[in-house]
Amino acid sequence: MNKRPLSVTLIGWLFIATGVAGLAFHAAEFRALHPFPYDTLLVCLVSAIAIVSGAYMLRGGNWARWLAIVWLAFHAILGAFHSLQQLVVHSLLLAVIAHFLLRPKAREYFRQ
């Protein structure tokens, strides 16, 4: 078994922390309202995807690193609808995280 690179460990825990924070923040928006807040449910689902991606990256799941990259690309696209600043920030995060997840040491770790 290959040793997990520090960058993968940090990114995995970053995704878990981001997902937990997003889930905790947006889950508070659920109330017994009519109609049901489906948009809040979708946001919570996106946060849960971050948690799953981070956890399985730590376990060496190759699909999880690709899910993390797609998750960040999704956020960059969403950021474009809000402001140029959000687009730039999420795009930079995407570039940096993709760089570390696609490096040779990371590829070797996920090849297991």
Long-range contacts (C-beta under 8 A, 24 or more apart in sequence): 1-112, 2-108, 2-109, 2-111, 2-112, 3-109, 4-58, 4-60, 4-109, 5-103, 5-105, 5-106, 5-109, 7-100, 7-101, 7-103, 7-105, 7-106, 8-57, 8-58, 8-65, 8-100, 8-101, 8-106, 8-109, 9-58, 11-54, 11-57, 11-68, 11-97, 11-100, 11-101, 12-54, 12-55, 12-57, 12-58, 13-54, 13-58, 14-54, 15-50, 15-51, 15-53, 15-54, 15-57, 15-68, 15-71, 16-50, 16-51, 16-54, 16-55, 17-54, 18-47, 18-50, 18-54, 19-47, 19-48, 19-49, 19-50, 19-51, 19-52, 19-53, 19-54, 20-47, 20-51, 21-47, 22-46, 22-47, 22-50, 23-47, 23-48, 23-51, 46-71, 46-74, 57-101, 60-109, 60-110, 60-112, 61-110, 62-110, 62-111, 65-101, 65-106, 65-110, 68-97, 68-101, 69-94, 69-97, 69-98, 69-101, 72-97, 72-98
